Each structure stands twice: as C-alpha cells, then as structure tokens.
Amino acid sequence: MKPKFSIIKRAYIWVAFGALLLVVARAFFFGNARFSEEFTGWVQITIGTKIQEAQIKKDMESYLLSQGYQNTTVSAQIHADTTQLSIKTQVDNDAKVNILSKDIQTFLLDKKYISSPSMILEQSITGPSVSGYMQTTARNAIIVWVILMAIYMMFSFATIRKSIAPGVLALVTVVTMIFDVSIPAGAYGVWMMLDKTVMIDSVFIIALLTNMGYSINDTIIIFDRVRENIQNKAIGKGVLFGKIFEDSLRQTMRRSLGTVLATLLVIVAMFILGTGVIRQFAFTIGMGVIFGSYSSIFISGPLAYILVGMYKKERKQMLELKTKDL
C-alpha cells in the first residue's frame, strides 16, 4: 500500500512555495498600488451652472499640473442646473488641500466657468491626515497584537517548553500573519492593475486586519493540537516530532476546510450581489480566507517543525514511515 500524502515530509517545499508567493504578491501590490482620496487629498465642489465635462476636465487637469499638482484626476457629474466637480490629487498635508481649494476657485473664475464665488454652492475638503491616522492606528494595533500574542504563547504553551520553545510558535504565528496580509494585498494589486477604478482605501485596510484575526485563529488551533499530542505522547521514546506535527495537521484539517467553505459561501454571495466597496471588501476577505487556510496548514506546521531543528534529524525516519504510522 502506497504511503499517503504527507505534509511534514515536504516541509521545505511548502515553506519555499509560500515564500515565492509572498515575493510575487508584494511585487504586484506595490507595483500597482493606487490610493483613494482618503490618502491623497480630495476636493469636491458644487457650482450653480452646467459645464461641459470634457472641457473642464482637460482645462483643470492642465492648470493643476502647471501649479505643481501631480497625479490629478478630475471628474464631473452634470445635473439639471448644477455641476459637481471632484478633484483628486497628490498633496503632502491638510494645509496643501486648502491651498488646492483656493487654486480651484481661482481657476474657475479666471477661465470664466463661474462669474462670482457665490456660484460655488457647496464645497467639501478631505485632507491626507486620515491616511496618517489609519497608518498609525494599524501599526499600533499590530504592535499590541504581537505583544499580547507573545504573552499568550509564553503562558499557554509553557507546558511543552522542554519540547518546543513557545517563542518558536510565536515567531511562526507572526510569519503566517505577514503571509496572510501580503497575499490578499497582492491579489488586490492584480485587480488594481486590471481595473483602474479599484483603489486602496479604508475598507481595504479593515479587510486586511480582519484577515489577520481569522488566520491567527486557525494557526493557534493547530498549535494547540500539537501541544495536546506532545503531552499525550512520550517524546524521545520512539515518537517523532514529525509524526506529531503530521497528526496534528490532519486532525485539524477537516475542521479548517469546513470553516473555509462555509465562510466562502457568504463571501461569494457578497461579491456577486454586492457593489463598490462591498465587492472589494468581499474580494480581500475571500483571498485572506483561502490563503489563510493554506498558511495554517502548509506553512505554520512545516515552518515550526523546521525551526525546532528536527527536520534533518528525523528525515530518514519520516521517509520510512508507512501509511499505518501516519
């Protein structure tokens, strides 16, 4: 009887493949990153007259470029007797957005699109400070998470510290978290490359943080099963670390895959029936669920086994194991 498929025996292959995916994903994301107005600065003006969209778009983009504004996009919505202009461009700070607003008013007056400032019925300004706030908040959340996770690992897995250092499991959990954030981001980068309307916004950041929590749950469950199996089996008395990791992965795999499929049913429905940010959120979460499951099964266990230092020592014995032993 042929030996059944083994995950741990191919530990280096799974980890290497995960590293390759990580590199490719980061290349797609950073190569196609395009930020929404929440990150770049945005001015929306409603004026009390109808304007030809193509003409004002061309004139305003040329004018703002001459004033030093880069990556400017102008769009217009024409209504019965008003025009709503949305101007998105790259600015450094909130003060610059206020200057941009004044420059736009000057342009509209000089080019005779409006005859007086009173024709500006409404104006809203969004500065890039929200970007700094979200980045700071997300960074602080990750730092706090890492500290709390390390504390949890030290206490929860202290009973097996003679067999596996809790710090190793904590390190692996951080690595899988990086993977589970990077791969969905890379997939989102591919979508940005194919669809110019898709951008990085606050919903995307929320989806990535959600993916972190989802993946950590699966990884901790696998390590918890490893702990139980180590406590129930006498290490050093003919029991291999590799077999314990293999058994633990298989004992949790069915549960993990079942959870993934159930979650994907909802996410696919959201993606198909939703629009706009709902579809973008569902897409990012869906990628996170799929690759989070991959990292929990094919990266967390194999990487922990490698870092424990037993892969090379047990390789020959693991290869000799028969189906009944797995």
Residue pairs with C-beta under 8 A, 6 or more apart in sequence:
1 322
1 323
2 323
3 321
3 322
3 323
3 326
4 323
4 326
6 246
6 318
6 321
6 326
7 14
7 246
7 249
7 250
7 297
7 298
7 301
7 302
8 242
8 243
8 245
8 246
8 249
8 301
8 302
8 305
8 318
9 242
9 246
9 318
9 319
10 302
11 301
11 302
11 303
11 305
11 306
11 311
12 302
12 306
12 311
14 298
14 299
14 302
15 299
15 302
15 303
15 306
17 298
18 179
18 294
18 295
18 298
18 299
21 179
21 183
21 186
21 291
22 178
22 179
22 182
22 183
24 186
25 182
25 183
25 185
25 186
25 187
25 189
26 182
26 185
26 186
27 186
28 186
28 187
28 189
28 190
28 193
29 182
29 185
29 186
29 188
29 189
30 189
31 189
31 193
32 189
32 190
32 192
32 193
33 189
33 192
33 200
34 192
34 196
34 198
34 199
34 200
35 131
35 199
35 200
35 201
36 88
36 199
36 200
36 201
37 88
37 126
38 126
38 128
38 130
38 131
38 134
38 201
38 202
39 128
39 130
39 131
39 200
39 201
40 71
40 88
40 89
40 90
40 91
40 128
40 131
41 88
41 89
41 90
41 91
41 96
41 97
41 100
41 126
41 127
41 128
42 86
42 87
42 88
42 97
42 125
42 126
43 86
43 87
43 97
43 100
43 101
43 104
43 123
43 124
43 125
43 126
44 84
44 85
44 86
44 87
44 122
44 123
44 124
44 125
45 84
45 85
45 87
45 101
45 104
45 108
45 120
45 122
45 123
46 82
46 83
46 84
46 85
46 120
46 121
46 122
46 123
47 82
47 83
47 85
47 108
47 113
47 114
47 119
47 120
47 121
48 81
48 82
48 119
48 120
48 121
49 81
49 82
49 83
49 113
49 114
49 119
50 78
50 79
50 81
50 82
50 83
51 76
51 78
51 83
51 113
53 76
53 78
53 83
56 74
56 76
56 83
56 85
56 113
57 74
57 75
57 76
59 107
59 111
60 72
60 74
60 85
60 87
60 104
60 107
61 72
61 73
61 74
63 103
63 107
63 111
64 72
64 74
64 87
64 89
64 100
64 103
64 104
64 107
65 72
67 103
69 89
69 90
69 91
69 100
70 89
70 90
71 89
71 90
72 87
72 88
72 89
72 90
73 87
73 88
73 89
74 85
74 86
74 87
74 88
75 85
75 86
76 83
76 84
76 85
76 86
77 83
77 84
77 86
82 121
85 104
87 100
87 104
89 100
91 97
91 100
91 127
91 128
92 128
93 127
93 128
93 129
94 127
94 128
94 129
97 125
97 126
97 127
97 128
98 125
101 123
101 125
105 117
105 120
107 113
108 114
108 120
109 115
109 116
109 117
114 120
130 202
134 202
134 205
138 205
138 209
141 209
142 212
145 212
146 174
149 170
149 173
149 174
149 216
150 167
150 170
153 166
153 167
153 169
153 170
153 173
154 166
154 167
154 170
156 166
156 224
156 227
157 164
157 166
157 169
157 223
157 227
158 166
159 227
159 231
160 166
160 226
160 227
160 230
160 231
163 230
163 235
163 241
164 226
164 230
164 304
164 308
168 304
168 307
168 308
169 223
169 304
171 307
172 219
172 223
172 299
172 300
172 303
172 304
172 307
173 216
173 219
173 220
173 223
173 300
175 299
175 303
176 215
176 216
176 219
176 295
176 296
176 299
176 300
176 303
177 212
177 215
177 216
179 291
179 295
179 299
180 211
180 212
180 214
180 215
180 288
180 291
180 292
180 295
181 208
181 211
181 212
181 288
183 287
183 288
183 291
184 207
184 208
184 211
184 284
184 285
184 287
184 288
184 291
185 208
187 283
187 284
187 287
188 198
188 200
188 204
188 280
188 283
188 284
188 287
191 198
191 283
192 198
192 199
192 200
198 280
201 277
201 280
203 277
203 280
203 281
204 280
204 281
204 284
206 281
207 280
207 281
207 284
207 285
207 288
208 284
208 288
210 285
210 288
211 284
211 285
211 287
211 288
211 289
211 292
214 288
214 289
214 292
215 288
215 292
215 295
215 296
218 252
218 256
218 259
218 292
218 293
218 296
219 295
219 296
219 300
221 252
221 255
221 256
221 296
222 248
222 249
222 252
222 256
222 296
222 297
222 300
222 301
223 300
223 304
225 248
225 251
225 252
226 244
226 245
226 248
226 301
226 304
228 248
229 244
229 247
229 248
230 244
233 239
233 244
235 241
235 244
240 310
240 314
240 317
240 318
240 321
241 305
241 308
241 310
241 314
242 305
242 310
242 311
242 314
242 317
242 318
243 318
243 321
243 325
243 326
245 301
245 302
245 304
245 305
246 326
247 326
248 301
249 297
249 301
250 326
253 297
256 293
256 296
256 297
257 293
260 289
260 290
260 293
263 289
264 286
264 289
264 290
267 282
267 285
267 286
267 289
268 282
268 286
270 278
270 279
270 281
270 282
271 279
271 282
271 283
271 286
274 281
274 282
305 311
